[in-house]
């Protein structure tokens, strides 16, 4: 396993931590592969009752590594078969409770993966955003269904279309996170919740979650989103957006 993903097992909880703080935990294809392995292994391991996703450093995740994505956009093949979409499928299929602890920025997939967590603890000053359209892309992770379902269509469309962040306090008010707490206690509160969940009847939790989520529907939507995402990723619009991002200027669409 790459040292950019760290795992620790304790009290029935598997802590999966993003460990690329120097790059604001931007996620590479290699990291997606390791995240997928961790989640699949947790699902199949009876000792694991709960998965807790955390991050080292000041930020939860700045989203996809742009340089990595530019490289992918220049290649061929079906994006749905890529490591990132296998990670998304693992999230859709995960039937054990998942908890997340969020500090700093949660951007793009750093936000949409939270939609697959059953409980989320965020710092009050965390900044959550979904700036896919800013990069001329399209939302993923079944977020076109899940985000409007949680916060309502008007708020979700605004988050997608304008890409502007909301803070942790607003995210709690909108129902996007369960707890908004001071940054210094985010991990502590998240661990407490994860440990409490780990003491509950495991089959009851899994069956309850399965009744609340249609994993097959989520994966079908993810594939549809993936087709649009892949088409946009290789479009002139996206190339201009990526170039502008790397050159630190506003794109000209």
N, C-alpha and C positions, 0 to 999 in steps of 0.2 A: 504493500500500500504506500502511495506517495505520502511524504511528510506534510503535504499541503492539506491533507484530510487526517484528522486525529480522532481516534475512538477510545472511549473509556467505558467500561461496564461496572456498574455499582448499584446495589439495592434494586436489581431488576430493571434498571434504566440503562440503555445504551446511549451515551452522549456522543454525537457525531459533530465534530467541530471543524469549521472552515479555518484554515491556518495559513492564510496568505495576506497577513495584515499590511505588509508593505505595499501591496497592490489593492488595498481596500477590499480584499477578499473577492476580487473579480474571478469568475469561475472559468477554468479552461476545460477542454474536452477530457483531458486526463483526470481532472478533478470530478467531472460528471461520472466518469466510469467508476471511480472509487466510491462516490456517493451512492451510485446504483447498487454496487456490491454490498455496501454496508446496510442499505435498506432491505434488500432481498434476503441477506443473511439474518437480519433482525426478524423479519417476518417468519422465517423458518425455524428459528431458535426458540424453543419453549422457555428458556431461561430469561429471554428478553420480553418484558411486559410492556415497556414504553420506549419510544425513541425521542430523545431530546436533541434538537438542532441548535447549536450555538456557534459563535464565531470569536476568534481571537482579534484583539485590537479594538479600534474605535468604531469600526463599521461592520454591520452584519454582512452586507455584500453590495458591491457596486454593479452587480449584474454580470453579464457575459463579458469575457475578455475580448475587447474590440479587435485587437490584432489577430487573435485566434479566429474570430468570426470573419474577418476579411479574408483570411486564408481559406476558410470553408466556402465562402461565397465564390471563390475563384475555381473551386472544384466542381465535380459532377456527382450525380447520385441523388438518392432520395433522402431528404433531410430527416424524415421520420425514422430512418434506420440509424441515425447518428447517436452518439453517446448522450447528447443532451435530451433527445426524445425518449431514449430508454430510461433515463432518470425520471422524466415526467411520467412515463408509464408505471414505473415503480411506485411513484407517489400515488397515482390513481388506484393502484392495486393494493396499497398498504392497508391492512385491516386492523392493525394494532394502533393504539393511541399515539399521536405525535404531538410534541410540544415544541415551541420555538422561543428563544430568548433573543430579542432584537435591540441592539444599540446602534446609534449613528444612522448611517444611510442603508436603506433596503431598496434597491433599484432594480427594475425589470424583473428578472427571475428571482431576485432577492425578495421581491414582494409577492410574486405569483406563487412561489413555493409555500408561502405562509397560508394560502387559501386551502392547502391540503393538510395543514396542521389543525388539530382539534382544539388546541388551546395555545394562545400566543401571549407572551408577556413582552411589552415594549417599553423602552424608556420614554418618558414624557416628551423629551426633546429629540427623539428619533425622527427621521425624515423618510417617509415611504412614498415611492413614486413608481409610475409605470410609463416611462417615456418612449414607448415603442414607436409611436408615430413621429416623434422627434428624430428618430433614426430611419424613418421611412419604412419601418417594418410593420408587423402586426402582432397583436397579443398572442400569448401561448399559454400552456398549462391549463387549458379549459377555463382560463380567466374570463373569457367573453361570456361565460355562463355564471361562473362562481362569483365574480366581483359584483355584477349587477344584483345577483341574488342576495348578497350580503348588505351592500350599501345603497342599492337602488340604481336604476338606469341613469338618471341625470348625473349623479355624482360619479358613477363609473365612467360614463362617456367623457366627462370633464377630465378625469384622471388620465384616461387614454389619449384624448385629443390634445390636451394642453401639456400633459406631462409634468405638471407642477406637483411638488411634494406636499403631503400633509404630515403634521406632527403626530407623535404618539397619543397625545391627549385627544386630538380630533379623531384619530383612528379608533380609539376606545368609544368615543361618543357615537361614531357611525357603526359600531359593532364589528369592526375589522380585527380588533384585538380584544382579548379578555381583560387584561390589566395594563394600565399605564402607570409606571412607577418611576422613582428617581433612578437614573442610570446606574448608580453605584450598587443597587440591589437587584437589578434585572436577573442576573444569573441565579442569585439566591432564591428569588421568588419562583423562577421557572423550575429549578431543581426541586423545590418543595412541592410544587404541583405535580411534577413527574413522579416523585416518590409516592405521593398520595394515590395517584392513579395506579401505580404499580401494586398497591395493596388491594385493589378492587378485583372482583371476580373476573379473570381474564376472558373466559369465553363469553360471558355476559357483555363485556365491553366490546369485544370483536363483533358479536352479533348485532349489538345496538348500532355500532358504526356502520356495519353493512346495510342495515335497514335505512340509515340516514343518507347514504351515498350510493349512487349507481355507478360503480367503477367502469362497467362496460360503456355506458353512455359517455362518461368523462373521456375515456380513451378514444372513442369514435370522434368526439369533438376535437381532441388534441390532434388527431390525424388531419382533420379538416383544417384546423388552424395551421398545422405544419405545412400543408400545401401552399396556403397563402403566404405564410412566413417565408418559405423557401423561394417562392416566386418573387416576393418583394426583396429578399436578401440579395438576389442576383440582378435587380433592376437598376437602371441608371439613377433613380431617386436615391436608392440606398448607397450606391457608390459615392454619390455626392455627399450624402450625410456622413458616411464613414470618413471620407477625405476631409470634410470640414471639421469633424471631431478631432482628427489627428492634427490638423493645422490650427486648432483652437479658434475657429471662426464660425460665423453663422452660415448654414447651408443656403444655397440658392436653388430653390425648386422651380 
